[in-house]
Amino acid sequence: MTTVDLLKKAALSLSKHCDEAIAKIEATEKVAHATNPLNYAWPHHEQYLSMWGGLGATTLLLGMNPGPWGMAQTGVPFGATGVAVDFLNIEARSLETPDNAHPKRPIVGMKLERQEVSGTRLWNLMQEHYGSAERTFANIFVVNHCPLLLLGERGQNITPDNIPATVIEPVLKACDEHLREVVEAMGITRIIGVGKYAEKRARKAFDAGKSGPGITSSGRKIAITTCWHPSPASPLANRNNGADWKNNVIGVLDEM
């Protein structure tokens, strides 16, 4: 199987695990609506894997989970609609809003005018740094650890670490396995957690401890580090009009 074939197989397997967990997640008091972009937005995510998953990247940027204005609409990690269309060349497909979606967060797809700030910042920086999508994905690939959009009653984002462990742990184990499969399929040598949570999950998946390298199933060492998250809610991302965040991310990318 090709690298892209392996990535698709791994994503579909994770999607199935997530679909099976949604009812239990929504039964908790924390999450009112849990939806799976790997399912309903697969026509977009498959394009992302097909076009950009096999260009030889050995560094993986690992996000946490989708927001309602990004991957939830485009099927692409940090996928603000503007960059998904203009930089990643994802062609719009007709998507259906899942029956259990939050009524205030319908699935508009690539027609969504609101732009996710985190995704716009991240992908614009990759374009600025590498110059083209082809050069970007020859160097890096981007994956979210958990693909589920998790929303509260008011439509607020819920992160996986705020869901009872008895409910979310089986999902996170499947996410860890998916991460390991991506690393093996692509020959990844370095994971950069976009934010501390993502770094923590990568370290857990590869038994890396607090500071050491991880070990893949084949015994290969993998470096694990972190960069600042581009969220507009983060003071670090906004400091010095975003210049400090850019310097941090580029510094981490260029470390090796």
MOMODA-V240617 format. One record per pair of residues at least 12 apart in sequence whose C-alpha atoms are under 8 Angstrom apart, sorted by sequence separation. I is the first residue (numbers start at 0). J is the second residue. D is the distance in whole Angstrom. If there is no record, write none. Layout:
BEGIN
I;J;D
I;J;D
END
This chain:
BEGIN
21;33;6
65;77;7
94;106;7
211;223;8
21;34;7
94;107;8
210;223;8
62;76;7
94;108;7
145;159;8
62;77;8
93;108;8
229;244;7
92;108;8
207;223;8
18;35;7
91;108;7
92;109;8
227;244;6
17;35;7
91;109;6
18;38;8
227;247;7
14;35;7
202;223;7
226;247;6
227;248;7
201;223;7
226;248;6
14;37;6
178;201;8
14;38;6
84;109;7
175;200;7
179;204;7
198;223;7
226;251;6
11;37;7
83;109;8
145;171;7
175;201;8
178;204;8
179;205;8
198;224;6
225;251;8
10;37;7
198;225;6
47;75;7
80;108;8
81;109;8
175;203;8
176;204;7
44;73;7
80;109;5
145;174;6
175;204;5
43;73;6
44;74;5
80;110;7
144;174;6
195;225;7
40;71;8
43;74;5
44;75;6
80;111;7
144;175;7
190;221;7
192;223;7
194;225;6
195;226;8
40;72;7
42;74;8
43;75;7
80;112;8
183;215;8
188;220;7
189;221;5
190;222;6
191;223;6
192;224;6
193;225;6
194;226;6
195;227;8
40;73;7
41;74;7
81;114;7
188;221;5
189;222;5
190;223;5
191;224;5
192;225;4
193;226;5
194;227;5
36;70;7
40;74;5
72;106;6
80;114;6
144;178;7
187;221;7
188;222;6
189;223;6
190;224;6
191;225;5
192;226;6
193;227;6
194;228;5
36;71;6
71;106;7
72;107;6
73;108;6
79;114;5
80;115;8
189;224;8
190;225;8
191;226;7
193;228;5
35;71;8
36;72;8
72;108;4
73;109;6
79;115;5
82;118;8
86;122;8
179;215;7
37;74;7
67;104;7
72;109;7
78;115;8
79;116;7
82;119;6
7;45;7
36;74;6
77;115;8
79;117;8
81;119;8
72;111;8
79;118;5
47;87;8
77;117;6
78;118;5
79;119;6
82;122;7
86;126;8
7;48;7
77;118;4
78;119;8
82;123;7
6;48;7
47;89;7
76;118;8
77;119;8
46;89;6
68;111;8
46;90;8
77;121;7
3;48;6
68;113;7
69;114;7
77;122;8
86;131;8
87;132;7
3;49;6
6;52;7
43;89;7
68;114;7
69;115;5
86;132;6
43;90;7
68;115;5
43;91;7
3;52;6
43;92;7
69;118;7
101;150;7
2;52;7
3;53;6
42;92;6
104;154;7
2;53;6
101;152;8
103;154;7
101;154;7
144;197;7
40;94;6
39;94;6
39;95;7
144;200;8
39;96;8
39;97;7
191;251;8
34;97;7
34;99;7
76;141;6
33;99;7
34;100;6
76;142;6
32;99;6
33;100;7
76;143;6
32;100;6
32;101;6
31;101;8
71;148;7
65;143;7
54;133;8
60;139;7
62;141;7
64;143;6
56;136;6
58;138;6
59;139;6
60;140;6
61;141;6
62;142;6
63;143;5
64;144;6
65;145;8
55;136;7
56;137;5
57;138;6
58;139;5
59;140;5
60;141;5
61;142;5
62;143;4
63;144;5
64;145;5
65;146;6
67;148;7
51;133;8
54;136;6
55;137;5
56;138;4
57;139;6
58;140;6
59;141;6
60;142;6
61;143;5
62;144;6
63;145;6
64;146;5
65;147;6
66;148;6
54;137;5
55;138;7
56;139;5
57;140;8
59;142;7
61;144;6
64;147;6
65;148;5
52;136;7
56;140;6
64;148;7
51;136;6
52;140;7
51;140;8
67;156;8
66;156;7
64;158;7
63;158;8
64;159;8
121;229;7
37;146;7
120;229;6
36;146;7
35;146;6
36;147;7
117;228;8
118;229;8
35;147;5
36;148;7
117;229;5
34;147;6
35;148;6
116;229;8
117;230;5
33;147;6
34;148;5
116;230;7
117;231;7
33;148;6
34;149;7
116;231;7
32;148;8
33;149;5
32;149;6
33;150;6
31;149;8
32;150;5
30;149;6
31;150;6
32;151;7
30;150;6
31;151;5
32;152;8
30;151;5
31;152;5
124;245;7
128;249;8
29;151;6
30;152;7
30;157;7
29;157;8
57;185;7
59;187;7
17;146;8
56;185;7
57;186;6
58;187;6
61;190;7
17;147;7
55;185;7
57;187;4
58;188;6
59;189;6
60;190;6
61;191;6
62;192;6
63;193;8
56;187;7
57;188;5
58;189;5
59;190;5
60;191;5
61;192;5
62;193;5
14;146;8
29;161;8
30;162;8
53;185;8
57;189;7
58;190;6
59;191;6
60;192;6
61;193;6
62;194;7
29;162;6
52;185;8
58;191;7
60;193;6
63;196;7
63;197;6
27;162;8
62;197;6
27;163;8
61;197;6
61;198;8
24;162;8
24;166;6
23;166;7
24;167;7
20;170;7
17;170;6
16;170;7
16;173;7
13;173;6
13;174;7
13;177;6
10;177;7
9;177;6
9;180;7
9;181;7
6;180;8
6;181;6
5;181;8
6;184;7
5;184;6
2;184;6
2;185;6
END
